[in-house]
Amino acid sequence: MKFQGQKSKVKNCSEPPDAGGDEDEKVRGEGAKRAGQLGGRPAGLETRDTADLEVCGTKKRPTTLGCIGGEGASGAEKKGSEPSHGGAAQVKNVDDFISGSSKKPDKPSLCNVLRLTEPRSGTLAKRRHAGGDADEKGTGKKRAGGRKPVAVALRLRGYQIPVFDDRSSGIVVLHWSRQIGKSYVLAAWAVDRLITKLGKNDAWLITVLSNSRDNGAEFVRKCQDVCNRLGVVMEASDDSTDLKYDNMRMEVRIACTSKEGARHTGRIKVLAANPRTARGFSGDLILDEFAFHENSNAIWEAAEPILSSNQEFLCRIASTGNGKHNMFYRLCAGLGSDRGEYFQSVGGFRVSRVTRTAAHGMGVPIFDPGTRRSITPEEARQQALDKRAYDQNYECKFNDENMCLLTHELIQQAERGGIGIDEQTWSADSLARMFRAEGSLHAGQDVGRNRDLSVIAVVEKCGGQRRVIAMLRMAGLRLPQQQDQINTLFGLPKFRSISIDMTGLGLGLVEYAQERWRRRVRGVNFSHTEPINDFIRSEGRLAETARVTENMATELLGHFEHKPITLEVALDADALDDLRKPERIVSAGGRVSIAASRNEAGHADHFWALALAIRDAGPASAPVAFGFLPDPVPTIGSLGMKGVYRTVSL
């Protein structure tokens, strides 16, 4: 694209005419000098087919939408006055600027990507983002005098350049640490993409799905900053009907005019992330902070067919991690470089992964939150209160420990060993142990039949202590056979009650058991909501209600963290894996849910059985008295014990 204004200096429109930042002036001056000496463009920045386009602008004034202002701009603008449109860049004469200082940038790790107003190939194509002086066309002579193209510097680091330069990959996933410039490089890529595509198309659209209004507005601001640095006049608008996130609709518009006078307009639309907006785009797609999009699976399901329908449509996805239960994890999971080199994920997608440690090695500073002195990534992690959150936010870890509720350490500190988990029916050892219990007994059952297991966990409540003293695992048993095992528990002298998962298949078991044991059998519907518990309230949650599963899971986590629970059953590998399956997922809108992965061993059945037992033994349980009753009850005479006890509620 041959731009007008080949002798123009671009400054950020938010700055006064003479108040440019020293750092920006230094970078731009260095970039301009090199451009004047080399007369070319960096390798990897392909020549655009835009020779027939000129910047929007007339001799009277630049149009509201346009590209570089300069020779076609008004005389007032040439003198450095403010453009008529607030989003446009300031334009000033820069003859002295082009032959400016040859001082090198302070930070060699910062690469200056030069975007020239006059595309050409030549010697610079052989020197990728090279610094220093170079001769002209290999003659050994420095370029001097004549027509000097304007160069504007985008400050990109080494790991950002491959993403910015990539105009051919259909889908690229950026799994980057926080605060290292992923949104900025995507904004630069989007602006550059519009300018490129307007050379061949009358119009072009890039849709950005953002996870919040604040992030959406920030993306627009970064697009404006890029336009200012490139000298591209843009118009930004917020067409949202209200301040609700779901109605967010922001837009950046850039226009060019061909020599024939045809107007070419490109748009960057920033919308709320949901399946409806994902179905409505036609063009390039950017998914910003995709791991934090609600219904990310549905969004991808809606977007993928559109991307597959047109060879020209490109997609860029960027986020930090947010556990494993989202589409972002499935797109980028796999082993590869953590320094920005592309690798192929397990799902077959091109991925760029950059950790904080790698970015720090390329010049990204880290500062102590208190003293503000410069520190290393190792020191930053050592200071982090939550190491799991740090590893996920900054070191690109997709480890189960990052989001799972019960870590190996929490489980190990509660383990005491003991008898193993019973299979299909209660063993004599387990019944004898429960018979000798001193505290009240409470149970929880997660119900399954074919695909999942049915698991019953029994907890002894001794004051504030909770002791897991027995566990039964049943596979493929019909509901009447499972009820027989529940009936056996009610024959124990100190057995109080049981809470059963009544979601789906469990409803029938709850109804059958309640016919005999009445209120001592409690059904729990996992899909319901209820008032938040004390553990959630202590975290500062403002909402008054939460899902039943979140209440149960956080209450169980609280017992493990505050050490009032002991596991006196020998857990096998399947049980340990089950306890670590549930993860706490926080959506972009702040909604919290508990998700558990499923494999051939089940769906966290042991976890939910234990959580139900802890819930049953909670403070809401009624007091209980134990007395000797001569009435016939289910026998446990096979244990050789004399006398039978029944639990009586007060």
N, C-alpha and C positions, 0 to 999 in steps of 0.2 A: 504494500500500500504506500503510495507516494503521498506523504502528508504535506499540507501547507505549513508554514511557520517553521522553516528550516533554520531560522536564526532566533529561536525563541527559547527562553529559559522557563521551566515549569516550577512553580512553588505551590506548596499546599495552600488551598484557598482559605483555610482556617487561620492562617498566619497573616500578620500585617505585612505590607510590601517590603519592609526592610528588617523584618524580625525573623528570618529563617533560622532554624536550628543549626548550630555549628556542625553537628554530626552529619545532618542531611546535606548541608552545603559541601562538606568535605567529600562525601561519597559521590554526589552529583558532579562536582568539579573534576574529580579524578576520572569518573566515567566519561565525561565529556572530552577530556583531554585525550584519553585513549582512543575514543571514537574518531576524533579529529586526526590522530596519527595513523590509525589503522584503516579507516575508511571501509570497514566491513561489518560483519555481525558474527556473534559467537557460533561456533559449531554446535549443531544440535538444535539451533533455532532456525527452522526451515524458512525459505523464502516464500512469502505468501503470494497467492495469485490475486493480488488486489491492485494491479497497476492502473486499472480503469476507475478506481475510486479516489475521490478527494474528500478532504475534511469538510463537514458541514460548516458553512459560514459564508457570509457575504461581505461586500466592501462596507456595508453599513454597520452590521453587527453580527456576531455568531448566532446561529439559530439556537433555540432552547435545547434541542438534542443535537449532539455532534461529536466530532473528534477534535483533533488538535487545532487550536486557534493559532493564528500567526499572520501570514501575509494577507490572508483574506479577512482578517479581523478588523474591527474599527480602529481608527486612529487613537481613540481614547484608550483602548486596551493596549495598544502598542506602547503607550506611555506608562503602563503599569497600573492603570486604574482598575477598580473592581469590575469584573464582568457583570453583565446585566442579570445573569442567572446565578443564584447563590451557589449551586453545585459545581460551577465551572472553575477551572484552574486559572490562576493569575498568569499573565503573559508579559514578559519584559524582554528587551533586547539584551543579548548576551555575547556580543563579539569578544569582550574581555573574558567572559566566563569560559568560552570554548578553548581559549589558549591559557587556561588557568594553571594552578599549581600542579607540579608533578609529584607532589608529596604522596606517598603510598598510604592506603588506609591503615588506621591504627591496629585493626584486628585482621590478620591475614586469613583467619578462618571464615570471614564473611566474604562470600562470592558476590561480585557485582555483575548481575545479569543485565547486559546492555540491550535495550530495545531501541533500535535505530529508526529514525523517521524515513530513511532511504534504504530499503532492503537491497542487499547485494551480496554476492558470494566472492570469495577471493582468499587472501592470505589469512584473514581472521578465522575462516572456516577450519583452518588447520591448527588453530590455537584455541582450545576450548576454554572460554572464560579466563583467558590469560591476562596477567597483569603486566605492568611495565610498558616500555616503548617497543615499537616494531617498525620495520621499514615499509615502504609503500611498494606493493607488487614485487617484492624481492629485490629491489634495486639498491638497497643499502642506504637510501636517502629517506630522511624523515618527511612525512607529509607536512607541507607548509603552504599557507595561503590557499587561494582558490575557494571552492564551495565547501563549507564545513557542515557536515550533517550533525543534527542535534542528537545527543545521547542522554538518556535518562536512566538512572540506576535503580533497580529493585534489589533490595538487600536480601539475598537468599543464601542460606547455608547449604553445605554440600548435600545433605540428605533431602533438601527441598527441591533442588534443581532437577533431578530425574522426574519428579512428579510434575513440575511446571513444564518441562520440555515434552512430556509424553502427550502426543496428539493422535496416537494410533491405537493404544490399548482400549478395548471395549469397556472393561470393568477393572478398576484398580481400587484396592482396599487399603486404607491407611490405618494401621494399628499403632498409634503413636502415644507417647507419654503426654501428660497434660502440660500446657504452657510452653510448647516448643514450636508453635507456629503452624499447626495443621490447617486451621481455618483461614489464616492469612494466605497461605500458598494456594488454597482452593479458590479464594477470592481472586487472586492474581491469575490463576488458570482460567477462571470463568471470564474475566474481562478480556484476556488474551484470546480466548476461544471465540468470543463474540466478534472481535475485530477480524479474526481469521476467516470465520464463516461468512461474514458480510461481504467478502470479496466474491463469493459465488452465489449467494442467496439474497433474495430481497428482504428476508426476515429470518431471525433465528431466536430460539427460546432456550433458556437454561432454567430449569426448575430446581429450587433448593428447598428441601424439607427439613425444617429445624425443630428441635425438641422444646423450644420455649420462645416467648416473645423477645426476651432479652438477648438470647443468642441470635435470633433472626435479625434484630436491629443491629447487633454487633457485626454480623456478616455484611449487611448493607454498608455500614461505616467503613469496613475494610475494603470493600469494592470502591468506595469513594476515594479512599487513601491511595489505592493502586491507580485509579484514574488520574488523580492529581499528579502522581509521580510520572506517569506516562504522558501527561498532557492531554488526556482524553476528557472531553466535556461530557458530563453525564447528568441525568436528571433522576432523582430518587423521590419516591412518593410512598406514603402509607395509606392504602385504600381500605384498611380494616373498618368494618362497620361499627365495632366497639373494641374494648380492651380485652375481650375474652381471647384466650389463646387459640381456640378452635376457629375463630374468625380472622386470624392474622393473615394479612395480604399486603406484603410490601413489594416494591418493584424498583429496579434500576434499569434505565433506558439509555441506550447509546445509538446514535444514528450517523450514517454517512451518506454522502450524495455522490453518485457516479458522474462521469464527465458528460453523460447524456442528460443529466438532471434528475435521474431516478433516485428516489429516497430509499435507503436500506436501513432498517431499524432492527436492533437486537435488544432483547429483554432478559433480565435476570429476575425471576419471580421467587420470592421467599414466602413459603406457605407453612401452615401447621402440618405436622407429620401425622397422617392418618391414611387408611386405605382409600378413602374417598379422593383426597388430593393426589394420591399416588396414581390413581386411575385417570386423572384428568390431564396429565402433561403429555406433550409431544415434542421431543427434542432431547437435549442432554439433561442428565439428572445428577444432583449432588445430595447425598444423604449425610447431613452433619450431625455428629454425636448419635450415630445410628443405634448403638447399644442401649441408649436411653429412650428410644422411641417406644411408645406403647403400641402393642400389636405389631411388633417388627416383622413377624412371620407373615401377617396379612398384608403389610405394606409391600414386602418383597414379592409376595404372590401377585399383587396387583401391578407392580412396576415391571417385573421381569418380561412379561409378554410384549410390552411396548418397546423395551430395549431390544428385544429379539426381532422386532418387525422392520427395523431400518438399520442398515449397515453404518450410517453416519452417526447414529446416536451413541454417545459415550456416557459412562456413569462413573462417578467418583464417590467413594464411601469413606468416611473418617469417623473415628471415635476412640476413646479409651475403653477398657474392658468394663463389663458389668455382669460378671458371672457367666455361666455357660448356657443359661436358658433363654437365649435370644438368637435371632438370625445372624447378628454380627459375629458371634463366636463361630457359628457354623461356616461362615464365609471365610474367616481368616485363620482358623485353628490349623496348626502345623508347625514344624520346625523350620527355621530359616534365620537369616541374618537379622541382627537387631540394630544395624547401622544404616538402614534405608535402602540396601540393595534389594531388588525384587526377588521374590521366591514364590513358588507355587504352593498354595495351601492344600490341605487334605481334600477340600471341596473342589479343587481345580481352578481357583481364582488367583490372580496376580496380587501379591501382598507386599506392602512396604511397612516394615516394623522398625520403630526407633524408640529406644529406651532413654530414660533421663541420663543414665550413665554415658551412653553413646553420644547424646546431644551435648552433654557437658564437655566431652572430649573434643567436640567440634566448635566450642566457643560459647555455649549457652551457660550463663552464670547461674549460680544458686546462692541464696543469701539466707543467713540465719534469721528466723522470724523475730527474735528478740534484739540481738546486737546489731543486725543488718550487715555483719561482716560476711565476706565470701567464704563458702564452705564447700566440701566435696559431697558427691552423692552418698558416700558411705556415712559421712557425718549426718547428713539429712535423714537417712533411714534410721540411724541410731537415735535421733531425737524424736522420731515419729512415735506417737502414743499407740497407734494401731498399725503394726507392721504389715498385717494382711492387706489393709486398705492402701498403704503406701506402695506395696509391691504391685497391686493392681493398677493404681493410678499412674505410677511413674516407671515401673520396670516391666510393664506389659506381660504380667503373669496371668496365665489362665489356669491357675491351680485351684483344685477343689477347696483348699483351705482359705482361699480369699473370700468366698462368700458363704461357705457352709456354716451352719449354726454351731454344730458340735465338732470341734477340732480333735485331732489325735490326743493332744495334751489334756484337754478337758475329760475325755473318755478315760484315758490312762490313770489320771489322778483319782477317778472314782471307782476303778476296778479293784475288787477284793478277791476275785476267784470264787471257787465253790463248785457246786454241782452243775452239770451241763444243762443245756436247753432240752426239754422233753420233746419227743416227736409223736404226734398223733393222739397220745393219751397221757394223762398225768402218771408219773412214776411213783413208786412207793416212797422213794427218798424225798421227792418234792412234797408229797402229801404229809409225810412225817415232819418235815421242817416247818411247813405251814401250820400243822397242828400244834407245834410247840411255840408258836409265835407269842410274844408278850404284848405287842401292840395290836391295834386294829388292822385288818387286812382289807385292801382295796385293789380292784383289778380294772384293767382296760383291755378291750379287744378291738383290733382292726380286722374287719371281716373280708374274707376272700373265699373263692371256691375253685375256679379253674386257673385263671391267669395269675392271680395273686395268692399269697398265703394268708391263712387266718392265724393271728398271733395273739395270745393272751399273756399279759405281764401282770404279776402280782407284787404289790408294794406293801410293806409293813410300815405303819405310821407310828413312830415313837416320839411323841412331842413334836419338835421341829424337824426331826430326822426322818428321811425316807430311805428304806432299805429294800432294794429289789431282790426278793428271795426266791422267786420261781418264774419260769417262763415256759410256755407251751406253744409249739409250732405245728400247725395242721395244714396238710396239703390235700386237696381233692375231697374233703369230707363234706357230706350233705349237712344241711342245717340242723336236722334232728340229732345227728351225731355230735355236732358242735355244742348243741344245747345240753347234751349229757355231760360234757366236760364242765359246763357252767354249773349245772346242778351239783356236781361233786364239790365244787368250791363252797356252795351254800351249806354243805354239810359240815364244814369246818367250824369250830367253836367261836373263832374270833373274826370270821369273815363278815365284812360289813356290807359292801355293795360293789357293783360293777358298772362301768360306763362303756357303751358299745357304739361303734360307728354305725349309724343308721342311714348313711348315704348309699342309696342304691340297694344292693343285695342285703345289707345289714338290717334293713327295715323289717323284713320278715322275722329275723332272729330276735330282734328287740320285742316285737309283738308277742311272739311265742313265749319268751322268757318272762315278760311282764305279766302274762296270764297266771303264772305260778308264783312269782316273787314280787309282784307289784312294784312299789316305788323303789325297791332296792335295785332295780334294773333301770338305768338311765340311758336314753338314746341321745346321741349327739350328731347333729346334722352339720357336716363340714362346710356346706355352702351358705350357712346362715351368718349373720353379723350379730354382735353383742357389744355391750360396753367394754371399753379397753380395760385391761388389768393393770395392776400396780407397776409391773415391769415396763410396760409400754408408756405409762404415764410418767415414770421417772426419766424417760428419755426426752421429755418435753413435747410429746405429741399433742397437737391442738385438737385433732379430731376426737369426737366422743365415742365413736364405735370402731370396731375392727372385725375382720373375719375371724370365725371361730378357730380356724387353723393357725392364724397368726397369734392369737391369744394363747393357745395351747403350746405352740412351738416356743414362744418367748418365755412362757412360764417354765417349761422344761429347761431351756437354756439358763434361766436365772438360777434354778436349782443346781445345775452343774457349776456355774460360775461362783456361787456362794457356798459351795461344798456342803449342802445339807443332804446330799444323795450319795448312796453307795451302791455299786453294782456287785451283788454277791452271787451272781450267776456267771459261769464261764462262757463268755461270748465267743462264738466261732467267727470265721471270716465273713460269712454272709450277714450275720447280725451286726458286726462292726461296720461293714459297708453300708448297711441300711441306716445306721445311726448318723452317718455322715452325708447321706444323700440330700436332705432338705437344705435349701438355700433361701436366703432372704433377698428378695428382688424389690428394688425401689424404682418405680416408673418415673418418667420425665415429669409427670404431674404430681409426684409425691405419694402416689398410691403404693402401699406396701403389700406384697403377697409372698406366700411361702410356696416354693416350687420344689419338686423332688423328681430327679431323673428316674426313668424306668429301665431296667435291664432284665436279663433272663432270671435273675434271683428275686425279682419282685419290685415293689413300688414303695420303699421305705416302710414296710409293714411293721418291723420291730420298733422303729421310731414312734409311729403313731400309736401303737399299743402302749408303749411306755408313757407317752404324753397323755393318753386317756387315763391311765392309772394315776398319774400325778394329779390330773384334774379331779379325779374322783376322790382323792385323798386331800383335796385342798381345804381351805378354811371354811368353805360353805358346807362341808359335810356335817351332818347332825351328830351330837354326842351319842355314844353307844354304851350299853351295859351288857355284861356277860352273866348268864345264869344257867344253872343245871336244869334241864327240862326232861321229863321222862317220856315225852311224846315221841312217837316214831319219826325218824328223819332218815334221809339217805345214809346208808351204812358206810362206814370206813373200817369195818371190823377186820378187814384183811390186814390191817396194820397191827393187829394184836393189842389194841388199846381198850381199856375199860372205861365205860361211860361215854356219853355223847352229849355235846353242847350245841346250843342254838343261839344265834345272835338275836338280841331283842333291842329295838330302838326305844329310847326314852321319849 
